[in-house]
């Protein structure tokens, strides 16, 4: 199992034809550097495909996910990047509304 300490989501779309080198260059461009044990998520413009680049401390892994129907709940109104919790990544990968999970979904006042 690959250890992941931090999960970053890029709001800007990535061409899904991009390979490892192109995705790594985008990580450096958007996040400043590819840090060990960090995962970096990208989606295409239609948000029905996602790529994840993970730096495991030795090298990088690139994985892709495609939804057969529907779209990933990808933020479009922001620019730059967001950090996610593990539970949010799990929901995002399934196409669920990850924004309501974790600290973002906490109700503090009734």
MODELLER restraints for C-alpha pairs under 7 A, 6 or more apart:
rsr = mdl.restraints
at = mdl.atoms
rsr.add(forms.Gaussian(group=physical.xy_distance, feature=features.Distance(at['CA:2:A'], at['CA:56:A']), mean=6.52, stdev=0.5))
rsr.add(forms.Gaussian(group=physical.xy_distance, feature=features.Distance(at['CA:3:A'], at['CA:37:A']), mean=5.78, stdev=0.5))
rsr.add(forms.Gaussian(group=physical.xy_distance, feature=features.Distance(at['CA:3:A'], at['CA:56:A']), mean=6.87, stdev=0.5))
rsr.add(forms.Gaussian(group=physical.xy_distance, feature=features.Distance(at['CA:4:A'], at['CA:37:A']), mean=4.64, stdev=0.5))
rsr.add(forms.Gaussian(group=physical.xy_distance, feature=features.Distance(at['CA:4:A'], at['CA:38:A']), mean=5.43, stdev=0.5))
rsr.add(forms.Gaussian(group=physical.xy_distance, feature=features.Distance(at['CA:4:A'], at['CA:39:A']), mean=6.47, stdev=0.5))
rsr.add(forms.Gaussian(group=physical.xy_distance, feature=features.Distance(at['CA:5:A'], at['CA:37:A']), mean=5.49, stdev=0.5))
rsr.add(forms.Gaussian(group=physical.xy_distance, feature=features.Distance(at['CA:5:A'], at['CA:38:A']), mean=5.77, stdev=0.5))
rsr.add(forms.Gaussian(group=physical.xy_distance, feature=features.Distance(at['CA:6:A'], at['CA:37:A']), mean=6.96, stdev=0.5))
rsr.add(forms.Gaussian(group=physical.xy_distance, feature=features.Distance(at['CA:6:A'], at['CA:38:A']), mean=4.81, stdev=0.5))
rsr.add(forms.Gaussian(group=physical.xy_distance, feature=features.Distance(at['CA:6:A'], at['CA:39:A']), mean=6.31, stdev=0.5))
rsr.add(forms.Gaussian(group=physical.xy_distance, feature=features.Distance(at['CA:7:A'], at['CA:38:A']), mean=5.82, stdev=0.5))
rsr.add(forms.Gaussian(group=physical.xy_distance, feature=features.Distance(at['CA:7:A'], at['CA:39:A']), mean=4.76, stdev=0.5))
rsr.add(forms.Gaussian(group=physical.xy_distance, feature=features.Distance(at['CA:7:A'], at['CA:40:A']), mean=6.05, stdev=0.5))
rsr.add(forms.Gaussian(group=physical.xy_distance, feature=features.Distance(at['CA:7:A'], at['CA:83:A']), mean=5.68, stdev=0.5))
rsr.add(forms.Gaussian(group=physical.xy_distance, feature=features.Distance(at['CA:7:A'], at['CA:84:A']), mean=5.27, stdev=0.5))
rsr.add(forms.Gaussian(group=physical.xy_distance, feature=features.Distance(at['CA:7:A'], at['CA:85:A']), mean=6.70, stdev=0.5))
rsr.add(forms.Gaussian(group=physical.xy_distance, feature=features.Distance(at['CA:8:A'], at['CA:39:A']), mean=6.06, stdev=0.5))
rsr.add(forms.Gaussian(group=physical.xy_distance, feature=features.Distance(at['CA:8:A'], at['CA:40:A']), mean=4.80, stdev=0.5))
rsr.add(forms.Gaussian(group=physical.xy_distance, feature=features.Distance(at['CA:8:A'], at['CA:41:A']), mean=6.10, stdev=0.5))
rsr.add(forms.Gaussian(group=physical.xy_distance, feature=features.Distance(at['CA:8:A'], at['CA:81:A']), mean=6.61, stdev=0.5))
rsr.add(forms.Gaussian(group=physical.xy_distance, feature=features.Distance(at['CA:8:A'], at['CA:82:A']), mean=5.66, stdev=0.5))
rsr.add(forms.Gaussian(group=physical.xy_distance, feature=features.Distance(at['CA:8:A'], at['CA:83:A']), mean=4.50, stdev=0.5))
rsr.add(forms.Gaussian(group=physical.xy_distance, feature=features.Distance(at['CA:8:A'], at['CA:84:A']), mean=6.05, stdev=0.5))
rsr.add(forms.Gaussian(group=physical.xy_distance, feature=features.Distance(at['CA:9:A'], at['CA:40:A']), mean=5.86, stdev=0.5))
rsr.add(forms.Gaussian(group=physical.xy_distance, feature=features.Distance(at['CA:9:A'], at['CA:41:A']), mean=4.68, stdev=0.5))
rsr.add(forms.Gaussian(group=physical.xy_distance, feature=features.Distance(at['CA:9:A'], at['CA:42:A']), mean=6.39, stdev=0.5))
rsr.add(forms.Gaussian(group=physical.xy_distance, feature=features.Distance(at['CA:9:A'], at['CA:81:A']), mean=5.38, stdev=0.5))
rsr.add(forms.Gaussian(group=physical.xy_distance, feature=features.Distance(at['CA:9:A'], at['CA:82:A']), mean=5.07, stdev=0.5))
rsr.add(forms.Gaussian(group=physical.xy_distance, feature=features.Distance(at['CA:9:A'], at['CA:83:A']), mean=6.09, stdev=0.5))
rsr.add(forms.Gaussian(group=physical.xy_distance, feature=features.Distance(at['CA:10:A'], at['CA:41:A']), mean=6.01, stdev=0.5))
rsr.add(forms.Gaussian(group=physical.xy_distance, feature=features.Distance(at['CA:10:A'], at['CA:42:A']), mean=5.50, stdev=0.5))
rsr.add(forms.Gaussian(group=physical.xy_distance, feature=features.Distance(at['CA:10:A'], at['CA:80:A']), mean=6.16, stdev=0.5))
rsr.add(forms.Gaussian(group=physical.xy_distance, feature=features.Distance(at['CA:10:A'], at['CA:81:A']), mean=4.44, stdev=0.5))
rsr.add(forms.Gaussian(group=physical.xy_distance, feature=features.Distance(at['CA:10:A'], at['CA:82:A']), mean=6.61, stdev=0.5))
rsr.add(forms.Gaussian(group=physical.xy_distance, feature=features.Distance(at['CA:11:A'], at['CA:75:A']), mean=6.30, stdev=0.5))
rsr.add(forms.Gaussian(group=physical.xy_distance, feature=features.Distance(at['CA:11:A'], at['CA:76:A']), mean=6.40, stdev=0.5))
rsr.add(forms.Gaussian(group=physical.xy_distance, feature=features.Distance(at['CA:11:A'], at['CA:78:A']), mean=6.72, stdev=0.5))
rsr.add(forms.Gaussian(group=physical.xy_distance, feature=features.Distance(at['CA:11:A'], at['CA:79:A']), mean=5.89, stdev=0.5))
rsr.add(forms.Gaussian(group=physical.xy_distance, feature=features.Distance(at['CA:11:A'], at['CA:80:A']), mean=5.82, stdev=0.5))
rsr.add(forms.Gaussian(group=physical.xy_distance, feature=features.Distance(at['CA:11:A'], at['CA:81:A']), mean=5.66, stdev=0.5))
rsr.add(forms.Gaussian(group=physical.xy_distance, feature=features.Distance(at['CA:12:A'], at['CA:79:A']), mean=6.96, stdev=0.5))
rsr.add(forms.Gaussian(group=physical.xy_distance, feature=features.Distance(at['CA:12:A'], at['CA:80:A']), mean=6.94, stdev=0.5))
rsr.add(forms.Gaussian(group=physical.xy_distance, feature=features.Distance(at['CA:13:A'], at['CA:42:A']), mean=6.40, stdev=0.5))
rsr.add(forms.Gaussian(group=physical.xy_distance, feature=features.Distance(at['CA:13:A'], at['CA:43:A']), mean=5.35, stdev=0.5))
rsr.add(forms.Gaussian(group=physical.xy_distance, feature=features.Distance(at['CA:13:A'], at['CA:44:A']), mean=4.80, stdev=0.5))
rsr.add(forms.Gaussian(group=physical.xy_distance, feature=features.Distance(at['CA:13:A'], at['CA:45:A']), mean=5.27, stdev=0.5))
rsr.add(forms.Gaussian(group=physical.xy_distance, feature=features.Distance(at['CA:14:A'], at['CA:42:A']), mean=5.99, stdev=0.5))
rsr.add(forms.Gaussian(group=physical.xy_distance, feature=features.Distance(at['CA:14:A'], at['CA:43:A']), mean=5.83, stdev=0.5))
rsr.add(forms.Gaussian(group=physical.xy_distance, feature=features.Distance(at['CA:14:A'], at['CA:44:A']), mean=5.12, stdev=0.5))
rsr.add(forms.Gaussian(group=physical.xy_distance, feature=features.Distance(at['CA:15:A'], at['CA:44:A']), mean=5.85, stdev=0.5))
rsr.add(forms.Gaussian(group=physical.xy_distance, feature=features.Distance(at['CA:16:A'], at['CA:44:A']), mean=6.17, stdev=0.5))
rsr.add(forms.Gaussian(group=physical.xy_distance, feature=features.Distance(at['CA:20:A'], at['CA:62:A']), mean=6.15, stdev=0.5))
rsr.add(forms.Gaussian(group=physical.xy_distance, feature=features.Distance(at['CA:27:A'], at['CA:33:A']), mean=6.51, stdev=0.5))
rsr.add(forms.Gaussian(group=physical.xy_distance, feature=features.Distance(at['CA:27:A'], at['CA:34:A']), mean=6.21, stdev=0.5))
rsr.add(forms.Gaussian(group=physical.xy_distance, feature=features.Distance(at['CA:28:A'], at['CA:34:A']), mean=6.05, stdev=0.5))
rsr.add(forms.Gaussian(group=physical.xy_distance, feature=features.Distance(at['CA:30:A'], at['CA:80:A']), mean=6.78, stdev=0.5))
rsr.add(forms.Gaussian(group=physical.xy_distance, feature=features.Distance(at['CA:34:A'], at['CA:55:A']), mean=6.61, stdev=0.5))
rsr.add(forms.Gaussian(group=physical.xy_distance, feature=features.Distance(at['CA:35:A'], at['CA:55:A']), mean=6.42, stdev=0.5))
rsr.add(forms.Gaussian(group=physical.xy_distance, feature=features.Distance(at['CA:36:A'], at['CA:55:A']), mean=4.96, stdev=0.5))
rsr.add(forms.Gaussian(group=physical.xy_distance, feature=features.Distance(at['CA:36:A'], at['CA:56:A']), mean=5.49, stdev=0.5))
rsr.add(forms.Gaussian(group=physical.xy_distance, feature=features.Distance(at['CA:36:A'], at['CA:57:A']), mean=4.50, stdev=0.5))
rsr.add(forms.Gaussian(group=physical.xy_distance, feature=features.Distance(at['CA:37:A'], at['CA:54:A']), mean=6.83, stdev=0.5))
rsr.add(forms.Gaussian(group=physical.xy_distance, feature=features.Distance(at['CA:37:A'], at['CA:55:A']), mean=5.46, stdev=0.5))
rsr.add(forms.Gaussian(group=physical.xy_distance, feature=features.Distance(at['CA:37:A'], at['CA:56:A']), mean=5.02, stdev=0.5))
rsr.add(forms.Gaussian(group=physical.xy_distance, feature=features.Distance(at['CA:37:A'], at['CA:57:A']), mean=6.22, stdev=0.5))
rsr.add(forms.Gaussian(group=physical.xy_distance, feature=features.Distance(at['CA:38:A'], at['CA:54:A']), mean=5.86, stdev=0.5))
rsr.add(forms.Gaussian(group=physical.xy_distance, feature=features.Distance(at['CA:38:A'], at['CA:55:A']), mean=5.89, stdev=0.5))
rsr.add(forms.Gaussian(group=physical.xy_distance, feature=features.Distance(at['CA:39:A'], at['CA:52:A']), mean=6.50, stdev=0.5))
rsr.add(forms.Gaussian(group=physical.xy_distance, feature=features.Distance(at['CA:39:A'], at['CA:53:A']), mean=5.67, stdev=0.5))
rsr.add(forms.Gaussian(group=physical.xy_distance, feature=features.Distance(at['CA:39:A'], at['CA:54:A']), mean=4.36, stdev=0.5))
rsr.add(forms.Gaussian(group=physical.xy_distance, feature=features.Distance(at['CA:39:A'], at['CA:55:A']), mean=6.73, stdev=0.5))
rsr.add(forms.Gaussian(group=physical.xy_distance, feature=features.Distance(at['CA:40:A'], at['CA:52:A']), mean=5.49, stdev=0.5))
rsr.add(forms.Gaussian(group=physical.xy_distance, feature=features.Distance(at['CA:40:A'], at['CA:53:A']), mean=5.14, stdev=0.5))
rsr.add(forms.Gaussian(group=physical.xy_distance, feature=features.Distance(at['CA:40:A'], at['CA:54:A']), mean=6.34, stdev=0.5))
rsr.add(forms.Gaussian(group=physical.xy_distance, feature=features.Distance(at['CA:41:A'], at['CA:50:A']), mean=6.96, stdev=0.5))
rsr.add(forms.Gaussian(group=physical.xy_distance, feature=features.Distance(at['CA:41:A'], at['CA:51:A']), mean=5.82, stdev=0.5))
rsr.add(forms.Gaussian(group=physical.xy_distance, feature=features.Distance(at['CA:41:A'], at['CA:52:A']), mean=4.56, stdev=0.5))
rsr.add(forms.Gaussian(group=physical.xy_distance, feature=features.Distance(at['CA:41:A'], at['CA:53:A']), mean=6.59, stdev=0.5))
rsr.add(forms.Gaussian(group=physical.xy_distance, feature=features.Distance(at['CA:42:A'], at['CA:50:A']), mean=5.56, stdev=0.5))
rsr.add(forms.Gaussian(group=physical.xy_distance, feature=features.Distance(at['CA:42:A'], at['CA:51:A']), mean=5.23, stdev=0.5))
rsr.add(forms.Gaussian(group=physical.xy_distance, feature=features.Distance(at['CA:42:A'], at['CA:52:A']), mean=6.42, stdev=0.5))
rsr.add(forms.Gaussian(group=physical.xy_distance, feature=features.Distance(at['CA:43:A'], at['CA:49:A']), mean=5.62, stdev=0.5))
rsr.add(forms.Gaussian(group=physical.xy_distance, feature=features.Distance(at['CA:43:A'], at['CA:50:A']), mean=4.28, stdev=0.5))
rsr.add(forms.Gaussian(group=physical.xy_distance, feature=features.Distance(at['CA:43:A'], at['CA:51:A']), mean=6.29, stdev=0.5))
rsr.add(forms.Gaussian(group=physical.xy_distance, feature=features.Distance(at['CA:44:A'], at['CA:50:A']), mean=6.62, stdev=0.5))
rsr.add(forms.Gaussian(group=physical.xy_distance, feature=features.Distance(at['CA:47:A'], at['CA:71:A']), mean=5.34, stdev=0.5))
rsr.add(forms.Gaussian(group=physical.xy_distance, feature=features.Distance(at['CA:47:A'], at['CA:72:A']), mean=5.40, stdev=0.5))
rsr.add(forms.Gaussian(group=physical.xy_distance, feature=features.Distance(at['CA:47:A'], at['CA:74:A']), mean=6.54, stdev=0.5))
rsr.add(forms.Gaussian(group=physical.xy_distance, feature=features.Distance(at['CA:48:A'], at['CA:66:A']), mean=5.96, stdev=0.5))
rsr.add(forms.Gaussian(group=physical.xy_distance, feature=features.Distance(at['CA:48:A'], at['CA:67:A']), mean=5.54, stdev=0.5))
rsr.add(forms.Gaussian(group=physical.xy_distance, feature=features.Distance(at['CA:48:A'], at['CA:70:A']), mean=6.69, stdev=0.5))
rsr.add(forms.Gaussian(group=physical.xy_distance, feature=features.Distance(at['CA:48:A'], at['CA:71:A']), mean=4.55, stdev=0.5))
rsr.add(forms.Gaussian(group=physical.xy_distance, feature=features.Distance(at['CA:48:A'], at['CA:72:A']), mean=5.82, stdev=0.5))
rsr.add(forms.Gaussian(group=physical.xy_distance, feature=features.Distance(at['CA:49:A'], at['CA:65:A']), mean=5.72, stdev=0.5))
rsr.add(forms.Gaussian(group=physical.xy_distance, feature=features.Distance(at['CA:49:A'], at['CA:66:A']), mean=4.41, stdev=0.5))
rsr.add(forms.Gaussian(group=physical.xy_distance, feature=features.Distance(at['CA:49:A'], at['CA:67:A']), mean=6.43, stdev=0.5))
rsr.add(forms.Gaussian(group=physical.xy_distance, feature=features.Distance(at['CA:50:A'], at['CA:64:A']), mean=5.69, stdev=0.5))
rsr.add(forms.Gaussian(group=physical.xy_distance, feature=features.Distance(at['CA:50:A'], at['CA:65:A']), mean=5.17, stdev=0.5))
rsr.add(forms.Gaussian(group=physical.xy_distance, feature=features.Distance(at['CA:50:A'], at['CA:66:A']), mean=6.41, stdev=0.5))
rsr.add(forms.Gaussian(group=physical.xy_distance, feature=features.Distance(at['CA:51:A'], at['CA:62:A']), mean=6.86, stdev=0.5))
rsr.add(forms.Gaussian(group=physical.xy_distance, feature=features.Distance(at['CA:51:A'], at['CA:63:A']), mean=5.57, stdev=0.5))
rsr.add(forms.Gaussian(group=physical.xy_distance, feature=features.Distance(at['CA:51:A'], at['CA:64:A']), mean=4.37, stdev=0.5))
rsr.add(forms.Gaussian(group=physical.xy_distance, feature=features.Distance(at['CA:51:A'], at['CA:65:A']), mean=6.35, stdev=0.5))
rsr.add(forms.Gaussian(group=physical.xy_distance, feature=features.Distance(at['CA:52:A'], at['CA:62:A']), mean=5.64, stdev=0.5))
rsr.add(forms.Gaussian(group=physical.xy_distance, feature=features.Distance(at['CA:52:A'], at['CA:63:A']), mean=5.21, stdev=0.5))
rsr.add(forms.Gaussian(group=physical.xy_distance, feature=features.Distance(at['CA:52:A'], at['CA:64:A']), mean=6.37, stdev=0.5))
rsr.add(forms.Gaussian(group=physical.xy_distance, feature=features.Distance(at['CA:53:A'], at['CA:60:A']), mean=6.69, stdev=0.5))
rsr.add(forms.Gaussian(group=physical.xy_distance, feature=features.Distance(at['CA:53:A'], at['CA:61:A']), mean=5.55, stdev=0.5))
rsr.add(forms.Gaussian(group=physical.xy_distance, feature=features.Distance(at['CA:53:A'], at['CA:62:A']), mean=4.52, stdev=0.5))
rsr.add(forms.Gaussian(group=physical.xy_distance, feature=features.Distance(at['CA:53:A'], at['CA:63:A']), mean=6.56, stdev=0.5))
rsr.add(forms.Gaussian(group=physical.xy_distance, feature=features.Distance(at['CA:54:A'], at['CA:60:A']), mean=5.47, stdev=0.5))
rsr.add(forms.Gaussian(group=physical.xy_distance, feature=features.Distance(at['CA:54:A'], at['CA:61:A']), mean=5.08, stdev=0.5))
rsr.add(forms.Gaussian(group=physical.xy_distance, feature=features.Distance(at['CA:54:A'], at['CA:62:A']), mean=6.52, stdev=0.5))
rsr.add(forms.Gaussian(group=physical.xy_distance, feature=features.Distance(at['CA:55:A'], at['CA:61:A']), mean=6.48, stdev=0.5))
rsr.add(forms.Gaussian(group=physical.xy_distance, feature=features.Distance(at['CA:71:A'], at['CA:95:A']), mean=6.45, stdev=0.5))
rsr.add(forms.Gaussian(group=physical.xy_distance, feature=features.Distance(at['CA:72:A'], at['CA:92:A']), mean=6.43, stdev=0.5))
rsr.add(forms.Gaussian(group=physical.xy_distance, feature=features.Distance(at['CA:72:A'], at['CA:95:A']), mean=4.72, stdev=0.5))
rsr.add(forms.Gaussian(group=physical.xy_distance, feature=features.Distance(at['CA:73:A'], at['CA:92:A']), mean=6.71, stdev=0.5))
rsr.add(forms.Gaussian(group=physical.xy_distance, feature=features.Distance(at['CA:73:A'], at['CA:95:A']), mean=6.38, stdev=0.5))
rsr.add(forms.Gaussian(group=physical.xy_distance, feature=features.Distance(at['CA:73:A'], at['CA:96:A']), mean=6.79, stdev=0.5))
rsr.add(forms.Gaussian(group=physical.xy_distance, feature=features.Distance(at['CA:73:A'], at['CA:97:A']), mean=5.84, stdev=0.5))
rsr.add(forms.Gaussian(group=physical.xy_distance, feature=features.Distance(at['CA:87:A'], at['CA:101:A']), mean=6.94, stdev=0.5))
rsr.add(forms.Gaussian(group=physical.xy_distance, feature=features.Distance(at['CA:87:A'], at['CA:102:A']), mean=6.96, stdev=0.5))
rsr.add(forms.Gaussian(group=physical.xy_distance, feature=features.Distance(at['CA:88:A'], at['CA:98:A']), mean=4.82, stdev=0.5))
rsr.add(forms.Gaussian(group=physical.xy_distance, feature=features.Distance(at['CA:88:A'], at['CA:101:A']), mean=5.91, stdev=0.5))
rsr.add(forms.Gaussian(group=physical.xy_distance, feature=features.Distance(at['CA:88:A'], at['CA:102:A']), mean=6.94, stdev=0.5))
rsr.add(forms.Gaussian(group=physical.xy_distance, feature=features.Distance(at['CA:91:A'], at['CA:97:A']), mean=6.74, stdev=0.5))
rsr.add(forms.Gaussian(group=physical.xy_distance, feature=features.Distance(at['CA:91:A'], at['CA:98:A']), mean=5.18, stdev=0.5))
rsr.add(forms.Gaussian(group=physical.xy_distance, feature=features.Distance(at['CA:92:A'], at['CA:98:A']), mean=5.37, stdev=0.5))
